[in-house]
Amino acid sequence: PLTPTVPTYTSGVFNKIIALCPDVSFAKKRLISRTARYSGLINVLEFEEGTPATVADKFAGVNSWLAFDADPAQIISQVGAAKAAGVQNIVAVVAADVDFSPAVAQLEGSGISYTFIQSAPIVDGKEGTNPFVCGEVGTGFVAGDVITRDEAVRIAAECFMIESAAGKSFTLKNGDDSAMAYLKKLRGEGKSRREEIMYAIAGGLGEFIEEVKEVEEKQAAKKSAEEKPKYVSTQTEEERTAEIDALIKKGQEKLKAKQEEELVNAAKTELMIAFQKQKWSEGGISDAAEYEETYLAEYVEDLRDRSYFDEDGVLNFVREEDLDAMSEEELAELDAELAAEEALAGAKDE
């Protein structure tokens, strides 16, 4: 049947729409709504009684043909008749298993715009009450798949106006939660109803599902990474002990080198004071570099004998006059304290 809809008229494309239907009275009740009256559709809409079997006799002067819920046994021959009569735009909806390839073969290269839709069983229902899904022909349907009548009519009619729908064949059924999420996304982006249909026909839902899947996989990977221990050792206990011992030794060597550097710098300071004192004396050395090269090792060893690093790693000096005043027992006690301080500093670094 030729099924008129408001979208086809409001686009300003058709100046006459004929509804070919077996029951004119019933068709008028279904098609003539308040919206049809207000939109001006009623002014271009005509009703003609007939059946799908007689549609081939009605193509004279017809520019565009919408076959809704067409007979799968007749649609191929009817497409041929439409082509022969000069019809330029064809949209066919078949709610049954059908092979559109013979019809496509007839129209390819003819310049005729066509869209073939294999729909799930059609049930009464208003447009927009459920999301919809456009799929590849040949994928078939499962039990429970349906499409509401008004939704199917709207999509079929919009195919006349959507340029990218030309030359397409696809399935049509009500969608699931993913289709609803995709529809909300499009509406959130401000897309029109026609754009929603255009993106659905183009496979936008599949791309959306892949995008969602990719985001979910990334989130799951991130969560898994966050829940994993930052470091999981694969070392044996012996290897771990050896590593710790090596780190301790390295730390001790580093501390010793640092303390030696500090001791040498302190010795250089004392050396420079002595250099200035002897510089102008008879037989004195006037070149600082020469004096340092000659006496630095001696100053370092001298300072080593009368200094120590305390538990905080601070270099402490013992004055010569204090050493001269100490007894042998006091000196031995001081040596023991110095040894203890060095051992404690090493242990603290560990």
C-alpha positions in Angstrom: 0.0 0.0 0.0 1.0 3.6 -0.5 1.3 4.9 3.0 1.4 8.7 3.5 3.0 10.2 6.5 3.4 13.7 7.8 7.3 13.8 7.4 7.0 13.2 3.6 4.7 16.1 3.2 6.2 18.7 5.5 9.5 18.3 3.6 7.7 20.0 0.6 8.7 17.3 -1.8 5.3 15.9 -2.8 2.3 17.8 -4.1 0.1 14.7 -4.2 0.1 11.6 -2.1 -2.1 8.6 -2.9 -2.9 6.0 -0.2 -3.6 2.7 -2.0 -5.4 0.5 0.6 -7.9 -2.3 0.7 -10.2 -0.5 3.2 -10.5 3.3 2.6 -12.6 3.9 5.6 -10.2 2.2 7.9 -7.2 4.0 6.3 -8.8 7.4 6.8 -9.3 6.7 10.5 -5.7 5.8 10.8 -4.1 8.4 8.6 -6.3 11.5 9.1 -5.2 12.9 12.5 -5.2 16.3 14.0 -1.6 16.7 12.9 -2.4 15.8 9.3 -5.1 18.5 9.3 -2.9 21.2 10.8 0.1 20.4 8.6 -1.8 20.6 5.4 -1.3 16.9 4.5 -5.0 16.5 4.1 -4.9 18.9 1.2 -2.6 16.7 -0.9 -3.8 13.2 0.4 -6.0 11.0 -1.8 -7.3 7.6 -1.0 -7.7 4.8 -3.5 -9.0 1.4 -2.9 -6.8 -1.5 -4.0 -4.6 -4.3 -2.9 -0.9 -5.0 -3.3 -1.7 -7.3 -6.2 -3.1 -4.3 -8.1 -0.3 -1.8 -7.3 1.5 -2.4 -10.6 -1.5 -0.9 -12.4 -1.2 2.4 -10.4 2.3 3.5 -11.2 1.4 5.8 -14.1 2.6 9.3 -13.2 4.0 8.2 -9.8 7.4 9.6 -8.8 7.9 7.9 -5.5 6.5 4.6 -4.1 6.4 3.6 -0.5 5.4 -0.1 -0.1 4.7 -0.7 3.5 4.4 -4.3 4.9 4.6 -5.5 1.3 4.0 -9.1 0.2 7.4 -10.8 0.0 6.2 -13.0 -2.8 5.2 -10.0 -5.0 7.7 -7.2 -4.1 10.4 -8.2 -6.6 7.9 -8.2 -9.6 6.4 -4.9 -8.3 9.8 -3.3 -8.2 10.3 -4.3 -11.8 6.9 -2.8 -12.7 7.7 0.4 -10.8 11.0 0.7 -12.7 9.3 0.2 -16.1 6.7 2.8 -15.2 9.4 5.4 -14.5 9.1 5.6 -10.7 12.3 7.3 -9.4 12.2 6.7 -5.7 11.3 3.3 -4.0 11.2 2.4 -0.3 9.9 -1.0 0.5 9.2 -2.5 4.0 8.7 -6.3 4.2 7.9 -7.9 7.5 9.1 -11.4 6.5 12.0 -13.3 5.2 12.8 -11.9 1.8 15.8 -11.8 -0.6 16.1 -8.3 -2.0 19.0 -9.1 -4.2 16.9 -9.6 -7.4 15.3 -6.2 -6.9 18.7 -4.6 -6.2 20.0 -6.2 -9.4 17.2 -4.6 -11.4 17.8 -1.1 -10.0 21.6 -0.9 -9.9 22.8 1.6 -12.4 19.3 2.7 -13.3 19.5 6.0 -11.5 16.5 5.0 -9.4 16.9 5.7 -5.6 15.8 2.7 -3.5 15.8 1.5 0.1 14.8 -2.0 1.1 13.9 -2.7 4.7 13.3 -6.1 6.2 11.5 -5.5 9.4 10.6 -7.7 12.4 6.9 -8.5 12.9 5.0 -5.2 12.9 2.8 -4.5 16.0 0.6 -1.5 16.9 2.4 1.2 18.7 3.3 4.8 18.6 6.5 6.3 17.3 9.2 7.0 19.9 8.0 4.6 22.5 11.0 2.2 22.0 14.5 2.6 20.6 15.1 0.9 17.3 18.0 -1.0 15.6 19.1 -1.1 12.0 21.1 -4.1 11.1 22.5 -6.1 8.2 20.1 -8.0 6.0 20.6 -11.8 6.5 21.2 -11.6 10.2 17.6 -12.6 10.8 15.5 -12.1 13.9 15.0 -13.9 17.2 11.8 -14.7 19.1 10.3 -11.6 20.6 11.7 -9.2 18.0 9.1 -6.7 16.8 8.8 -3.1 15.5 6.0 -0.7 16.2 4.0 0.4 13.2 4.3 4.1 13.6 8.1 3.8 14.1 8.5 1.7 11.0 6.4 4.1 8.9 8.4 7.1 10.1 11.7 5.5 9.3 10.5 4.3 5.9 9.2 7.7 5.0 12.4 9.5 6.2 14.4 7.2 3.9 13.0 9.3 1.0 14.6 12.4 2.6 17.9 10.9 3.8 20.4 10.9 1.0 22.7 8.3 2.6 19.8 5.8 2.8 19.6 5.5 -1.0 20.9 2.1 -2.2 20.7 0.6 1.3 19.1 -2.6 2.5 18.8 -3.2 6.2 16.8 -4.9 8.9 14.7 -3.0 11.4 13.5 -4.0 14.9 13.0 -2.5 18.4 16.2 -2.0 20.3 17.6 -2.9 23.7 19.3 -0.9 26.5 22.3 -0.2 24.2 20.0 1.3 21.6 18.3 3.4 24.2 21.7 4.7 25.5 22.7 5.5 21.9 19.5 7.3 21.3 19.9 9.4 24.5 23.5 10.3 23.3 22.2 11.5 20.0 19.4 13.6 21.6 21.9 14.9 24.1 23.9 16.2 21.1 20.9 18.0 19.8 20.3 15.7 16.8 17.0 15.8 15.0 14.7 12.8 14.5 15.8 12.6 10.9 19.5 12.6 12.0 18.8 9.9 14.6 17.4 7.7 11.8 20.3 8.6 9.5 23.0 7.7 12.1 21.1 4.4 12.9 21.0 3.4 9.2 24.7 4.2 8.9 25.6 1.8 11.7 26.1 4.3 14.4 24.8 2.0 17.1 27.5 -0.6 16.4 30.2 2.1 16.6 28.7 3.4 19.8 28.7 -0.1 21.3 32.4 -0.5 20.4 33.2 2.9 21.9 31.4 2.0 25.1 33.2 -1.4 25.2 36.6 0.3 24.7 35.9 2.7 27.5 34.7 -0.1 29.8 37.8 -2.1 29.0 40.1 0.8 29.7 38.3 1.5 33.0 38.5 -2.2 34.0 42.2 -2.3 33.1 42.8 0.9 35.1 41.0 -0.6 38.1 42.9 -3.8 37.8 46.2 -1.9 37.7 45.2 0.1 40.8 44.3 -3.0 42.7 47.5 -4.8 41.9 50.4 -4.5 44.3 52.8 -1.8 43.1 55.7 -4.2 43.3 55.7 -8.0 43.5 59.2 -9.4 44.3 60.2 -12.6 42.5 63.4 -12.9 44.5 64.2 -15.8 46.8 65.0 -15.2 50.4 68.7 -15.7 49.7 68.7 -13.3 46.9 66.9 -10.7 48.9 69.4 -11.1 51.8 72.3 -10.8 49.4 70.7 -7.6 47.9 70.3 -6.1 51.4 73.9 -6.9 52.3 75.1 -5.3 49.1 73.0 -2.2 49.8 74.3 -1.9 53.3 77.9 -2.2 52.1 77.3 0.4 49.4 75.8 2.7 52.0 78.7 2.2 54.3 81.2 2.9 51.5 79.2 6.0 50.5 79.2 7.3 54.1 82.9 6.6 54.5 83.7 8.5 51.3 81.6 11.4 52.4 83.3 11.6 55.8 86.7 11.3 54.2 85.8 14.2 51.9 84.7 16.3 54.8 87.9 15.4 56.7 90.1 16.3 53.8 88.3 19.7 53.4 88.7 20.4 57.1 92.4 19.5 56.8 92.7 21.9 53.8 91.3 24.7 55.9 93.8 24.2 58.7 96.6 23.8 56.0 95.7 27.1 54.4 95.9 28.8 57.8 99.3 27.4 58.4 100.3 28.3 54.8 99.5 32.0 55.4 101.5 32.0 58.7 104.7 30.6 57.0 104.4 32.2 53.7 106.5 35.3 54.5 108.9 33.6 56.9 112.4 32.7 55.9 112.5 29.5 53.9 108.7 29.5 53.6 106.7 28.3 50.6 104.9 31.1 48.8 102.9 28.9 46.4 99.6 27.6 47.9 99.3 24.7 45.5 102.9 23.6 46.2 102.3 23.8 50.0 99.1 21.8 49.8 100.7 19.1 47.7 103.6 18.9 50.1 101.7 18.8 53.4 98.1 17.9 52.8 98.5 14.1 53.5 100.3 15.0 56.7 97.5 17.3 57.8 94.8 14.8 56.9 96.4 12.1 59.1 97.0 14.5 61.9 93.4 15.6 61.8 92.2 12.0 61.6 94.0 11.3 64.9 92.3 14.2 66.7 88.8 14.2 65.3 85.8 11.9 65.1 82.2 11.8 63.6 79.5 11.6 66.2 76.2 9.7 65.9 74.6 12.5 63.9 77.5 12.4 61.4 79.0 15.7 62.6 82.8 16.0 62.5 84.2 16.9 66.0 87.7 18.0 66.7 89.8 17.4 69.9 92.3 20.1 70.7 95.9 19.2 71.0 96.2 20.8 74.4 93.3 18.6 75.6 95.1 15.5 74.2 98.4 16.6 75.9 96.6 16.9 79.2 95.0 13.4 79.1 96.5 10.4 80.8 97.1 7.1 79.0 93.9 5.7 80.4 91.9 8.7 79.2 93.3 8.5 75.8 92.5 4.8 75.5 88.9 5.6 76.7 88.7 8.3 74.1 89.9 5.9 71.4 87.2 3.4 72.4 84.5 6.1 72.3 85.7 7.2 68.8 85.5 3.6 67.6 82.1 3.2 69.1 80.9 6.4 67.4 82.1 5.3 64.0 80.4 1.9 64.4 77.2 3.6 65.5 77.3 6.0 62.5 77.7 3.0 60.1 74.8 1.2 61.7 72.6 4.3 61.5 73.3 4.6 57.7 72.3 0.9 57.3 
